[in-house]
């Protein structure tokens, strides 16, 4: 049996289980599910959520595994990947170094620590920096392509 056949069989089993769990939810009805949830009983919905989490975990593990295997198959791909990972870490360090953290009260009455605030600001700065770099590179290569004609 090849991998494609195994994947088809596993997908069919997950699909069949999903349909069974969906019909259980539809059969129970909205009102019954809401009343059961109000007392803490999520027995009708829980199997579908658990199935979804299992499928997500299998997908993530498979994707990461095959990506790493693909990287390990070629020295050139591995070198390029490590170079871009290093650039990403440099951008992260720059964003974190330029951020400042201030304790911030949250809506629910709790406090966001100064370190947490600094990480949030670093994430925003990193997003803006990477967005600016992406737009800049698109403009640069677009203009370069126009002048090369």
LINURTA-V359158 format. One record per residue. N is the residue number from 1. RES is the residue in three letters. SS is DSSP state (h for helix, s for strand, l for the rest). Layout:
{{N/RES/SS} {N/RES/SS}}
This chain:
{{1/UNK/l} {2/UNK/l} {3/UNK/h} {4/UNK/h} {5/UNK/h} {6/UNK/h} {7/UNK/h} {8/UNK/h} {9/UNK/h} {10/UNK/h} {11/UNK/h} {12/UNK/h} {13/UNK/h} {14/UNK/h} {15/UNK/h} {16/UNK/h} {17/UNK/h} {18/UNK/h} {19/UNK/h} {20/UNK/h} {21/UNK/h} {22/UNK/h} {23/UNK/h} {24/UNK/h} {25/UNK/h} {26/UNK/h} {27/UNK/h} {28/UNK/h} {29/UNK/l} {30/UNK/h} {31/UNK/h} {32/UNK/h} {33/UNK/h} {34/UNK/h} {35/UNK/h} {36/UNK/h} {37/UNK/h} {38/UNK/h} {39/UNK/l} {40/UNK/l} {41/UNK/l} {42/UNK/l} {43/UNK/h} {44/UNK/h} {45/UNK/h} {46/UNK/h} {47/UNK/h} {48/UNK/h} {49/UNK/h} {50/UNK/h} {51/UNK/h} {52/UNK/h} {53/UNK/h} {54/UNK/h} {55/UNK/h} {56/UNK/h} {57/UNK/h} {58/UNK/h} {59/UNK/h} {60/UNK/h} {61/UNK/h} {62/UNK/h} {63/UNK/h} {64/UNK/h} {65/UNK/h} {66/UNK/h} {67/UNK/h} {68/UNK/h} {69/UNK/h} {70/UNK/h} {71/UNK/h} {72/UNK/h} {73/UNK/l} {74/UNK/l} {75/UNK/h} {76/UNK/h} {77/UNK/h} {78/UNK/h} {79/UNK/h} {80/UNK/h} {81/UNK/h} {82/UNK/h} {83/UNK/h} {84/UNK/h} {85/UNK/h} {86/UNK/h} {87/UNK/h} {88/UNK/h} {89/UNK/h} {90/UNK/h} {91/UNK/h} {92/UNK/h} {93/UNK/h} {94/UNK/h} {95/UNK/h} {96/UNK/h} {97/UNK/h} {98/UNK/l} {99/UNK/l} {100/UNK/l} {101/UNK/l} {102/UNK/l} {103/UNK/l} {104/UNK/s} {105/UNK/s} {106/UNK/l} {107/UNK/l} {108/UNK/l} {109/UNK/l} {110/UNK/l} {111/UNK/s} {112/UNK/s} {113/UNK/l} {114/UNK/h} {115/UNK/h} {116/UNK/h} {117/UNK/h} {118/UNK/h} {119/UNK/h} {120/UNK/h} {121/UNK/h} {122/UNK/h} {123/UNK/h} {124/UNK/h} {125/UNK/h} {126/UNK/h} {127/UNK/h} {128/UNK/h} {129/UNK/h} {130/UNK/h} {131/UNK/h} {132/UNK/h} {133/UNK/h} {134/UNK/h} {135/UNK/h} {136/UNK/h} {137/UNK/h} {138/UNK/h} {139/UNK/h} {140/UNK/h} {141/UNK/h} {142/UNK/h} {143/UNK/h} {144/UNK/h} {145/UNK/h} {146/UNK/h} {147/UNK/h} {148/UNK/l} {149/UNK/l}}
